[in-house]
Amino acid sequence: ILQVFEKGYRYKDRVIRHAKVVVNQAS
């Protein structure tokens, strides 16, 4: 799921950062 978020939010540099934090905490 991490790859999907990175790919989906890749063009959104702002969201990619937030998504990474959320995924890291959820893990």
N, CA, C and O atoms as a Maestro MAE file, in Angstrom:
{
 s_m_m2io_version
 :::
 2.0.0
}

f_m_ct {
 s_m_title
 :::
 protein
 m_atom[108] {
  # First column is atom index #
  i_m_mmod_type
  r_m_x_coord
  r_m_y_coord
  r_m_z_coord
  i_m_residue_number
  s_m_chain_name
  s_m_pdb_residue_name
  s_m_pdb_atom_name
  i_m_atomic_number
  :::
  1 25 0.846 -1.203 0.000 1 A "ILE " " N  " 7
  2 3 0.000 0.000 0.000 1 A "ILE " " CA " 6
  3 2 0.882 1.254 0.000 1 A "ILE " " C  " 6
  4 15 0.474 2.305 -0.494 1 A "ILE " " O  " 8
  5 25 2.070 1.139 0.545 2 A "LEU " " N  " 7
  6 3 2.975 2.304 0.577 2 A "LEU " " CA " 6
  7 2 3.302 2.742 -0.855 2 A "LEU " " C  " 6
  8 15 3.308 3.934 -1.165 2 A "LEU " " O  " 8
  9 25 3.570 1.770 -1.712 3 A "GLN " " N  " 7
  10 3 3.919 2.109 -3.108 3 A "GLN " " CA " 6
  11 2 2.743 2.809 -3.784 3 A "GLN " " C  " 6
  12 15 2.930 3.776 -4.522 3 A "GLN " " O  " 8
  13 25 1.550 2.326 -3.532 4 A "VAL " " N  " 7
  14 3 0.366 2.929 -4.163 4 A "VAL " " CA " 6
  15 2 0.234 4.393 -3.735 4 A "VAL " " C  " 6
  16 15 -0.022 5.270 -4.559 4 A "VAL " " O  " 8
  17 25 0.408 4.636 -2.460 5 A "PHE " " N  " 7
  18 3 0.288 6.019 -1.970 5 A "PHE " " CA " 6
  19 2 1.365 6.891 -2.596 5 A "PHE " " C  " 6
  20 15 1.096 8.006 -3.043 5 A "PHE " " O  " 8
  21 25 2.583 6.372 -2.622 6 A "GLU " " N  " 7
  22 3 3.690 7.157 -3.203 6 A "GLU " " CA " 6
  23 2 3.418 7.443 -4.676 6 A "GLU " " C  " 6
  24 15 3.677 8.548 -5.152 6 A "GLU " " O  " 8
  25 25 2.897 6.455 -5.398 7 A "LYS " " N  " 7
  26 3 2.642 6.652 -6.838 7 A "LYS " " CA " 6
  27 2 1.438 7.573 -7.020 7 A "LYS " " C  " 6
  28 15 1.455 8.461 -7.872 7 A "LYS " " O  " 8
  29 25 0.400 7.363 -6.224 8 A "GLY " " N  " 7
  30 3 -0.809 8.179 -6.359 8 A "GLY " " CA " 6
  31 2 -0.566 9.621 -5.918 8 A "GLY " " C  " 6
  32 15 -1.108 10.566 -6.492 8 A "GLY " " O  " 8
  33 25 0.258 9.763 -4.887 9 A "TYR " " N  " 7
  34 3 0.520 11.118 -4.386 9 A "TYR " " CA " 6
  35 2 1.887 11.621 -4.842 9 A "TYR " " C  " 6
  36 15 2.431 12.573 -4.282 9 A "TYR " " O  " 8
  37 25 2.430 10.971 -5.859 10 A "ARG " " N  " 7
  38 3 3.777 11.351 -6.359 10 A "ARG " " CA " 6
  39 2 3.717 12.762 -6.969 10 A "ARG " " C  " 6
  40 15 4.584 13.596 -6.709 10 A "ARG " " O  " 8
  41 25 2.694 13.011 -7.771 11 A "TYR " " N  " 7
  42 3 2.583 14.327 -8.416 11 A "TYR " " CA " 6
  43 2 2.131 15.392 -7.409 11 A "TYR " " C  " 6
  44 15 2.070 16.579 -7.730 11 A "TYR " " O  " 8
  45 25 1.820 14.955 -6.207 12 A "LYS " " N  " 7
  46 3 1.387 15.934 -5.170 12 A "LYS " " CA " 6
  47 2 2.434 15.955 -4.080 12 A "LYS " " C  " 6
  48 15 2.299 15.283 -3.058 12 A "LYS " " O  " 8
  49 25 3.470 16.725 -4.304 13 A "ASP " " N  " 7
  50 3 4.584 16.767 -3.345 13 A "ASP " " CA " 6
  51 2 4.077 17.078 -1.933 13 A "ASP " " C  " 6
  52 15 4.616 16.566 -0.952 13 A "ASP " " O  " 8
  53 25 3.078 17.886 -1.836 14 A "ARG " " N  " 7
  54 3 2.558 18.272 -0.505 14 A "ARG " " CA " 6
  55 2 1.847 17.090 0.144 14 A "ARG " " C  " 6
  56 15 2.040 16.815 1.328 14 A "ARG " " O  " 8
  57 25 1.047 16.412 -0.616 15 A "VAL " " N  " 7
  58 3 0.287 15.280 -0.051 15 A "VAL " " CA " 6
  59 2 1.212 14.093 0.216 15 A "VAL " " C  " 6
  60 15 1.042 13.374 1.200 15 A "VAL " " O  " 8
  61 25 2.184 13.895 -0.662 16 A "ILE " " N  " 7
  62 3 3.105 12.745 -0.504 16 A "ILE " " CA " 6
  63 2 3.739 12.783 0.891 16 A "ILE " " C  " 6
  64 15 3.934 11.740 1.515 16 A "ILE " " O  " 8
  65 25 4.050 13.955 1.363 17 A "ARG " " N  " 7
  66 3 4.686 14.078 2.689 17 A "ARG " " CA " 6
  67 2 3.679 13.653 3.756 17 A "ARG " " C  " 6
  68 15 4.013 12.875 4.648 17 A "ARG " " O  " 8
  69 25 2.485 14.145 3.671 18 A "HIS " " N  " 7
  70 3 1.463 13.804 4.661 18 A "HIS " " CA " 6
  71 2 1.139 12.310 4.601 18 A "HIS " " C  " 6
  72 15 1.007 11.652 5.633 18 A "HIS " " O  " 8
  73 25 1.015 11.794 3.400 19 A "ALA " " N  " 7
  74 3 0.694 10.372 3.209 19 A "ALA " " CA " 6
  75 2 1.778 9.508 3.846 19 A "ALA " " C  " 6
  76 15 1.480 8.498 4.483 19 A "ALA " " O  " 8
  77 25 3.014 9.902 3.674 20 A "LYS " " N  " 7
  78 3 4.134 9.115 4.235 20 A "LYS " " CA " 6
  79 2 4.036 9.091 5.759 20 A "LYS " " C  " 6
  80 15 4.241 8.048 6.380 20 A "LYS " " O  " 8
  81 25 3.733 10.204 6.340 21 A "VAL " " N  " 7
  82 3 3.630 10.287 7.811 21 A "VAL " " CA " 6
  83 2 2.470 9.424 8.298 21 A "VAL " " C  " 6
  84 15 2.609 8.686 9.273 21 A "VAL " " O  " 8
  85 25 1.344 9.513 7.630 22 A "VAL " " N  " 7
  86 3 0.161 8.734 8.025 22 A "VAL " " CA " 6
  87 2 0.457 7.246 7.916 22 A "VAL " " C  " 6
  88 15 0.128 6.479 8.821 22 A "VAL " " O  " 8
  89 25 1.067 6.838 6.829 23 A "VAL " " N  " 7
  90 3 1.377 5.417 6.623 23 A "VAL " " CA " 6
  91 2 2.369 4.940 7.677 23 A "VAL " " C  " 6
  92 15 2.241 3.837 8.208 23 A "VAL " " O  " 8
  93 25 3.344 5.769 7.971 24 A "ASN " " N  " 7
  94 3 4.348 5.385 8.960 24 A "ASN " " CA " 6
  95 2 3.709 5.206 10.332 24 A "ASN " " C  " 6
  96 15 4.040 4.259 11.045 24 A "ASN " " O  " 8
  97 25 2.818 6.081 10.704 25 A "GLN " " N  " 7
  98 3 2.151 5.993 12.008 25 A "GLN " " CA " 6
  99 2 1.199 4.803 12.029 25 A "GLN " " C  " 6
  100 15 1.111 4.095 13.033 25 A "GLN " " O  " 8
  101 25 0.495 4.581 10.939 26 A "ALA " " N  " 7
  102 3 -0.467 3.472 10.866 26 A "ALA " " CA " 6
  103 2 0.262 2.136 10.951 26 A "ALA " " C  " 6
  104 15 -0.256 1.164 11.502 26 A "ALA " " O  " 8
  105 25 1.465 2.104 10.399 27 A "SER " " N  " 7
  106 3 2.229 0.848 10.411 27 A "SER " " CA " 6
  107 2 2.498 0.450 11.844 27 A "SER " " C  " 6
  108 15 3.127 -0.578 12.092 27 A "SER " " O  " 8
  :::
 }
 m_bond[107] {
  # First column is bond index #
  i_m_from
  i_m_to
  i_m_order
  :::
  1 1 2 1
  2 2 3 1
  3 3 4 2
  4 3 5 1
  5 5 6 1
  6 6 7 1
  7 7 8 2
  8 7 9 1
  9 9 10 1
  10 10 11 1
  11 11 12 2
  12 11 13 1
  13 13 14 1
  14 14 15 1
  15 15 16 2
  16 15 17 1
  17 17 18 1
  18 18 19 1
  19 19 20 2
  20 19 21 1
  21 21 22 1
  22 22 23 1
  23 23 24 2
  24 23 25 1
  25 25 26 1
  26 26 27 1
  27 27 28 2
  28 27 29 1
  29 29 30 1
  30 30 31 1
  31 31 32 2
  32 31 33 1
  33 33 34 1
  34 34 35 1
  35 35 36 2
  36 35 37 1
  37 37 38 1
  38 38 39 1
  39 39 40 2
  40 39 41 1
  41 41 42 1
  42 42 43 1
  43 43 44 2
  44 43 45 1
  45 45 46 1
  46 46 47 1
  47 47 48 2
  48 47 49 1
  49 49 50 1
  50 50 51 1
  51 51 52 2
  52 51 53 1
  53 53 54 1
  54 54 55 1
  55 55 56 2
  56 55 57 1
  57 57 58 1
  58 58 59 1
  59 59 60 2
  60 59 61 1
  61 61 62 1
  62 62 63 1
  63 63 64 2
  64 63 65 1
  65 65 66 1
  66 66 67 1
  67 67 68 2
  68 67 69 1
  69 69 70 1
  70 70 71 1
  71 71 72 2
  72 71 73 1
  73 73 74 1
  74 74 75 1
  75 75 76 2
  76 75 77 1
  77 77 78 1
  78 78 79 1
  79 79 80 2
  80 79 81 1
  81 81 82 1
  82 82 83 1
  83 83 84 2
  84 83 85 1
  85 85 86 1
  86 86 87 1
  87 87 88 2
  88 87 89 1
  89 89 90 1
  90 90 91 1
  91 91 92 2
  92 91 93 1
  93 93 94 1
  94 94 95 1
  95 95 96 2
  96 95 97 1
  97 97 98 1
  98 98 99 1
  99 99 100 2
  100 99 101 1
  101 101 102 1
  102 102 103 1
  103 103 104 2
  104 103 105 1
  105 105 106 1
  106 106 107 1
  107 107 108 2
  :::
 }
}
